Amino acid sequence: MLATHPTSEVVAPRYAGRREWWGLAVLVLPTLLLALDMTVLHLAAPHLSADLQPTSSQLLWILDIYGFMIAGFLITMGTLGDRIGRRKLLLMGAAAFGVASVLAAFSTSANMLILTRALLGISGATLMPSTLSLIRELFEVPSERTFAITVWMTGFLVGSALGPLVGGALLEFFWWGSVFLLGVPVMLLLLVAGPLLLPECKDRKAGRLDITSALLCISTFLSLVYGIKELARDGISLVVCVAVLAGVLIGWVFIRRQRALTQPMFDLRLFANRAFSTSVVAMMLTILALSGTWLMVFQYLQGVLRLSPLWAGVLMVPSAVIQVLLSLLVPRMARRIKPSHLVSGGLLLAVFGFVCMMLVNDMATVWWLVAGTIIMGVGIMPMMILGTDLVIGSAPAEKAGAASATSETATELGMAMGIAVIGSIGAAVYRRQMTDSIPASVPVEQAEIAIDTIGGALGVIARLPAEPAADLLLAVQQAFSAALHTNAIIGALIMFLTAVLTARFLRHLPVLSATH
């Protein structure tokens, strides 16, 4: 037998076949579920507030504990998938997510819902890095991978489109817990189709999972986010200082440990790549800016404009549909426009979406809100698609799980921070405005409830006589509009700074066609 020359071992990238594209369809299911879960929860917030009577702090934890736990566990789960197999981790997470969804649906108290949302976050952390790393395995040709990531990202948008309609319809006829049951059939489908269409892959050279590093990583995120959340809500306090300081110190220990280990849980050398590090930071800032305002949209539509959940969902459909259609153009545009120009230009466009939000005051101007959500959604798509592609493509194949987890950690942490920090600022503006404008005809005990949250205010309005109820509703509308405008201003500033960041630090990258 003739000896094989070493260069003959280089294998050209394999083009995807029918099995790979069907596999991609399976991998879109978790992204679809994530969007459904987040969208319907915002729709259900006023209903669960009326039923469970959470405090403003508990309501924020219900909304953001999911993102906190995902952000805290993503890196751990990403590296776990590299070790035990990414398909195996995906299927384990799907089963756990389905069970946690049922528990959340039948929660009987605010604290129980917070706990079950935390379980959803932990199980959800197994899904996202597994899907992205499996996409890296299925699609070896870079141009196909970019398109696959576009389709994967489109799953979020389709979920955003279906969530308001399906969730709104459920809330019209069933209790708020029914929205969590949407995840059960999606996970069942994933459990059936996953073993048939998805390959198993893992890093065969990876060592054992470092439990100490995992605990340090989780503790870092939770301590920092809790401290910032309490700072935004109540200002400087001993608890805030201790939490933030603990997060910084634990994070420093985590980084030191990763640098010292021969096989670190999280390889910090990935950040030496400028495209990787810039994309991670920019995606986090983009979602941070967006989620702080998006948190208030459905509360504004239902609480201020008094729309039903179904009609609130219908108003959000144009945004999701247009994003789906235009997102499919991003790979084609990327072959003609440099990433720095395409991404930063889209983010600048998103700034104008925030400006539209500042013009919303009543039902007559609700179309500014619809236009704002459309413009913001279209503007961030190049960042999210190309940013994810840059993160996944710039990492070695054996580090696909860790790179995917980093990308998802950035977006989930940005979402959690946006809800916690910007959401808390909006809540503080609402409370201050309500304190100054609460009608004298409202009894003191009920006034305190109305000042605390918009959900509490709506509950008080339903129990008051007609005249004081109308006066209180007007005060609520004005206070919540001021909070929405404040969050929009903060989001616009963050988005503008992110556009400058990407224009500066991604300018060395050529157009897609030059590298693919």
C-alpha positions, 0 to 999 in steps of 0.5 A: 500500500502506498504511503499517504502524504500528510497533506492528503489528510486535509479534508474539505468542508462537507456540504450539508445534506437533507439530514443536516437541514432537518436537524437544524429544524429540530435545533430551532425548537428550543429557540422557539420555546425561549421566545414563547416563554419570555413573550407569554410571561410578559403578557401574563404578568398583569394576570399573575400579579392580580392572582398571586399578589407579588410585591414589586420585588417579587414580580421582578424576580419572577421576570428575571430569575429565569435569565439570571439562572441561565446566565449563571449556568450557561458556561457550566452547561456548555463545558458539560456538553463538551464533556458528556456529549452535546446531544445528550445534554440537549435531551436531558435539558428538554426533559427537565424543562418540560417538567419545570414548565408543568410545575410553574403552571400550577404555582400557588404563590409568588415564591413558588413561581420564583422557584420554578422559574429558577428551575426552568432557567437551570434546565434552559441553560442546557439547551442553548449552548447545545443547539449552537455547538451542534450547528457548528458540527452539522454545518462545516461550510462557513456560508452554510453555517451563517445561514443556519445561524440566521434560521436559528435566530429566526426561531426567536422571531417566530416564537415572538410572533406566535407567543402573543397570539397563542398566549393572548388566546390562552389568557382570554379563556384560561388561567395565567399558568396555561402559558407555561404549558406551551413548552411541554409539547415543544419539548416532547417533539424535541425528545422524539426527533432529536435522537433520530436527526442529531449527531452526538459530538463532544471534546474527547480531550476534555478533562473532568468537569471542575465543580469548584469553577462551576460554583464560582461562576454561578456565584459571581453572576448571581451576587453581582446581578443581585447587588445591582438589582437592589442598588437600582431599586433602593439605592446604596445599602450594606446589602448592596455593597456586600453583594457587589463586593462578593461578586467581584471577589468571587469573579477574581478568584474564578479568573485566577483559577481558570488561568492556573488550570491546565484544562480550565472550565472556561478558556479565557484565551478565547477573548484574545480574538478581537472579533470574539470579544467585541461580539460578546460585549456588543451582544450583551449591551444590545440585549441589555438596552432592548430588554429594559424597554421591552419589559414595559411594552406589554404592561403598557398595552394592557395596564395603561391602554387597557387592551386585552392580552389578545389585542396586545399580542396582535399589535406585536405581530407586525414587528416579529413578522417583519423581523423574520422576513428581513433577517433572511436578508442579513447573510446576503447583505453580509456578502456585500457590506463589511460587518462593522458597517452592517452591524453598527448601521443596524444599531444606529437604526435601532436608536430611532426605534427607541426615539419612537417609544418616547413619543407614546402617550395614549391610545392615539399614539400607540402606532409609535410604539408599534413602529418603535418595536419594528425598527428596534427589531430590524436594527439589532438583527445584523448584530445578533446574527453576525455576532453569533456567527463570529463567536462560533466561527472564531473558536476552535471546534473542540471549544464549540460548547464553551464558545456557544455558552459564552455567546448565550451568556452574554445575551441572557445576562444582558436580558437579565441585567436589562430587566433588573437594572433598567426595569428597576429604574423604570419602576422607581420612576413610576413610584415617584410619579405616583407618589406625587400624583395619587388622587386624594380620594384613594384610601391610604392603604389602597394608595400604597398598593397602587404606588408599588406596582402597576398590577397592584394599581389595576387591582385597586382600580377594579375595586374603587367607585367610578370617579376615584377609579377614573382619577387613579387610572389617569395617574397610573397612565401618566406615571407609567408613560414617564417610566417607559420614556425614561427606559427608552432614553437609557436604551437609546444611549446604550444602543448608540454606544454599542454602535460606536464600539462595533464600528471601531473594533470590528472594522478589521473584518472583511466582507463575508465573501472575502473569507468564505 
